Amino acid sequence: MEYYTVTAESYDAAVKKAQELYGNGIRIHSRRDYTTHGGLFTRRLPRCEIVCYLVKNTKESSKAKESDISEFEKEARTPDPDSLTRSERLDTEIYRTKDNPVLEKASALLDDNHITDPLKSRLIEDFPESGDSPMILSERLLKTIGIDYQRQLHPKHFIVFIGPTGSGKTTTLAKVAYLFRESGKSVAIITLDSYRMGAFEQVSAFGSALSIPVALAGAEDELLAAAERFASFDMVFVDTMGLSPKDKELNLRLKGLLSLLDISRSDYILTVPASMKEEDIMEQYSSYSEYSPSSLVVTKLDETETIGNVLSFSYKVSVPILFFTNGQKVPDDIEKASGSVVLEHMKGFGLDMKRFRAQVSL
């Protein structure tokens, strides 16, 4: 029996297209709903793929037709996976993967790394029925995730670090500032955090140890004066206070201060702890989304086994990753985001990147 694959924007459209191509004698063998990849300028689109076959017009096929009509109705009631609950989605995935061991292994590996939709659906879309699952996933992951190479090479003047208290924001800012200074940039730091006890002292200590000038700006006139003072510097790193969605007064205060900076010369960097659950990251993101972060710095890699949660978040909000940090040492324990660092922190992908990089550095 010969099978045909037809894809359209919906199940009904796919059936109609199949009938136009192969006639009314088609019968549905299987159905798969998925959503196409969306980016910064394109939106995700629903798609339905059906696999069908042809039957002859005999008594036997008439009986089969009744069975197939029942199956048609069953398929028509099947919802898009994005609308399913977690348990319903799991049942659907089991159904989809039971005839493809390679896909089944890939799906389990993504679950083990806490990779969720829409990134998961993108990675297992049209997955081959043969091959090495970890290797296939590695290749697809590196093609899909966003890494901000542009800002690694060509940063703007004001680099504003935003993120919740405890995300490693201030420590990370010092590390990134030192990294750019070592690359030949002149750098300075302005801290807006005059609220947290010891915040200015912490930044000042980093500045003193790394020979980077620091200014405190708790008011509008102080920020303008600091910006003028560091106008000739290549890069000015701005440390901010941690925000809570409930603290509206502090939110307005920070927004007012940051509005004084030239937006065309500013990048907002969001610090995201790798040890935080994706749903908690999304909740925290709601406090900072209005600033339209251009990049992420993923912190605390040393406190987790996998970064699938952060990759899922990054893909979902279309914000690329700029740096990774993996410890408290300043100015050490920081790396530019790259494919090798990503794979190094994915469980079961079959690539011992730590060992490989250690051998390369010998």
N, C-alpha and C positions, 0 to 999 in steps of 0.2 A: 504493500500500500504506500502511495506517495503522499507526503505531507507538504503543506504550504504554510509559510509564515506571512502574516499581514499585520501592519502596524498603522494605527490611526489615533486621533485625539480622544476617542472614547470607544467603549465596547460596541455600541450600536453602529458607529461609523466604521469600525473595523469589519464587522459582519457584512455591512452593506458593500464595502470595498471588495471583500472576498467574493461576494455573490456576483458583483460586476465583473470580476476577473475570471472566476471559475464556474459560475452558474449557480443555480439554486440547489444543486445536489451536494453542497458542502456540508460537512458536519464538524463541530468544534471538538478538538482533542484537548486543548488546554488554553488557559488565559493568563496573562500577566499584566498587572497594572503597575506603572511606575511614573516617576516625575523626572523630566529632563533637568540637567544642571543649569542653575541660574548664576549669574555673576553680577558685577557692579552695574552693567548697562542692559542686562537681559533678565527676563523673569523666568521662573520655573514653569514648565508647561506639563499638563497631564498627558500621558500616553497609555494606550492599551495595545498589547501584542497578543494575537491569537494564532494558534497553530491549528490548521484544519486539514481535512482530507475529503475525498469525493467518494460517494457510494452510487451504485447502479440502482435503477428503478425496478426493484423486484419485490416479491412478497416479503422476503427476508429483510430487505432494506427498509420496508415499510414499518416493520416492527422496531428496527433500529432507529427509524425516524422518530417514533413516539418516545423512545428512550432519550434520543438526542434533544427533542423539544423540551423534555423535562430538564435536561442538563443546561439548555439554553437559558431557561428561566432561572435556574440556580446561579448561573454565571452572571446574569443580568442583575441579580440582587447582591452580588459581591461588591462591597464598597472599596473605594480607593484606600491603599494602605495608610496614607497620611491621616485618614479619619478614624483608624482603628485604635483601640486601647492597646496597652502594652501586651496583655495576654492574647488578645485577638491577633495582633501583628505577629506574635511568636507562633501561633497556630498556622497563620498564613505562610510564614517563612519555612516552617517544617514541611508544609505541603509542597512548596516550591522547590525545596532542596533535596527531598527524599530520593529523587531520581538522578541527582547530580552530586556525587560524593565530594567532588572538588569544590563545588559551590557550598556544600554543607560545611566543609572544613573551614572555608573562608568566612562564612557567616559566624561560625562559632568563635573564630579567632578575633573577629571584629567585636563581638560581644564581650569577649574576655578582656579586650582593651578599652571597653566603655565607649566605643564609637557608635553614635546614634544617627538616626535620620536627620537631615537629608544626606549627610555624608555617606552613611552606610549604603543607602540605596544607590548612590552614585558609584561607589566602589565595586558593588556586585552586579551592576547593570550589564546584561549580556555576558555573564561570566562563562568562560570556556568549560567544556566538559572534561578536559584533560589538561595536565600540567601541574606545576608546583604551586599550591595555593599561596603560601607565604611570599614567594617570589613575584607572582602575578599581582598580589595586593601591594607589595612594596613599590613596584613600578607604577601602579595606578595611583597610589597615595602620593608619590613624589610629583606626579603630573597634576594632581588635583589641589593639594594644599597650597595656601598662599604664603610666600616668604618675601619679605620686603627688602629685596636687594637694592632697590632704588634709593631708599633712605639710609641704607648702610653706607652707600657711597656718596650720596648727595643730600645731606641733612639740611634743614632750614635753620634760620637764626635762633628762634625761640623753640625750645623743646620742653613742652609742658607735660610733666608726669602727673597722671591722675590715677586714682585707685583707692580701694577701701583701706582703712586702718588695718595693719597687720599683714598686708600683701607684700611687704618688702619694698615699698615704693622709694623711700629715701635712700636706703642702702643701694638699691639698683641704680638710682639716679647717679650716685657717686661713682659706681663702677662704669657706667656708660660714659659719663663725663671724662673720666680718666682714660678710657679706651680711645675716645676721639682726640684727647690731648696728645696721647702717644702717637697718633697718626699724623700729627702736625697741626692740628687745629688749636686756636686760642679759645679757651673755654672759661666760663664763669657760672656761678650758681646764685639764684635768687630764691629764697624760701618765703612762702606766703603763710606758712603754718606758725602763727603766733598764739595758737590756742592750746595745742598739746604741750604738756609740761616737758621741758627738755628737748623739744623739737629743734629749736635754733642751735642749741649747744651741740646736738648730734651732728647737724649739717656743718657747723663751724669746725668741729673736730675732724670731719672728713676733709674739709677744705684745707685745713692746716696740714694734715698728714700728706695730702696729695698736691700741695702747693697750688690750689685753685682758689681764687678770690670768691668770697661769699657775702651776700647782702641780705638783710632781713627787711621785708616789705609787708607790713601789716595794714597799711592804709594806701589809698590811691596815690597821694603825693609821694610816698616812699617808693612805690613801685615805679612811678614815672622817673624819679630821680635815679633809681637803680638801673632802669633800662637805658637812661642817658649815660650813666657812668660806664656801662658795658657796651655801648653802641659800636665801638670799634672791634669788639671781639667777634670771632667767627660764629660761636655758638653760646647761647645763654640758656642754661638748664633751670627750669622753674619747678620747684617743689611745692606741692599743694597739700592742704589738709584732707584727711579722709572724710568722706561724706556719708550721711545716713539719709534715706528717703524721708524720714520724719523730721529732720532738722532743716526746715524750709529757710530759716533765717540765715544759717550758715551757707546753704546752697546759693541764696541770692547774693550773699557777701562775696563768695568765690566767683560767681558769674560776673559781678560788677568789676572785680579786680582784673579778671582775665580779658574783659572787653576792652581794656586799655592797650592790650598788645595788638600789634599789626597782624591781623588774621592771615594775610597773604604770606607772611614770613614766619608762621607758627605751625608746629605739628603737635598734636595731642597723642601721648603715648599712654595706653592703659596697661597697668600691671595686673596680671592674673596669676594667682597661685595654682600650680599644677596639682596640688593636693586637694583642691576644692571641687565638689561635685558640680556637674554641668548645670543642673537646675539652680544651684546657688550662684554660680557665675552669671547666669542669665538675670537673676534677681538683682545682683550687684550692678550689672551692666545698665539696668534701667535708670540708675542714678547718674550715669555718665554718657548715655547715648546722645544727649542733646549737644555734647561737645564734638560729636562725630570723630571719634578716635581714628587716627590714620594707621596706627600699628599697635601690636601687642608686644609686651615683654612678659614672657612666661617665667615665673619665679618658683623657687623651692622644688626644683626637679629632684633634689636629694631626698625629698619626703614622700615620693610616690614611685610606683613600679611602672606606670604607663601614663602617657599624655594624650590618650585617645579622647578624653573628655574635653581637653583644651582644643584639640584639632577639630572636634565636632562643633564646638562653640565658634571658633574662628571661621569655619566654613559657613555656619548658619548666619553669622552677622556680616560676612564678607569683609573681615578685617585681617590683614596679613600679619605674620609674626616677624618681629625685628630681632630680638635677642632672647636667649635662654640664660637663666642663672641657676646655679646648683649648690649654693652654700652661702655662708655669712662673711667669708673673707673678702675684704676690700683692699686692693682693687681686683682681686682674683675671682675665681668661681663665676665667670661669665663667658658666654660664647655667642658669636653671631649665629643667627638662625640659618640652618642649612639642612639639606636632605639627610646627610649622615647623622646629624644630631637627632633629627626626628626618629629615624630608624633605630638609633641606639637606645631610645626610650620607648620602644614598642615591644611588648612581650610576645614571644613565639614566632617572630617573623624570620627566624632562622639565620639572622645576620649578627655575628658577634662583632659589632662595630667598635666596642671598647678595646677589644683585643687587637683588631685590625689597626686602629689609630695608634695604639701603643707601639705596634711593630713599625709603623711608618715613621714615628717620631724618634726611633732608635738611630 
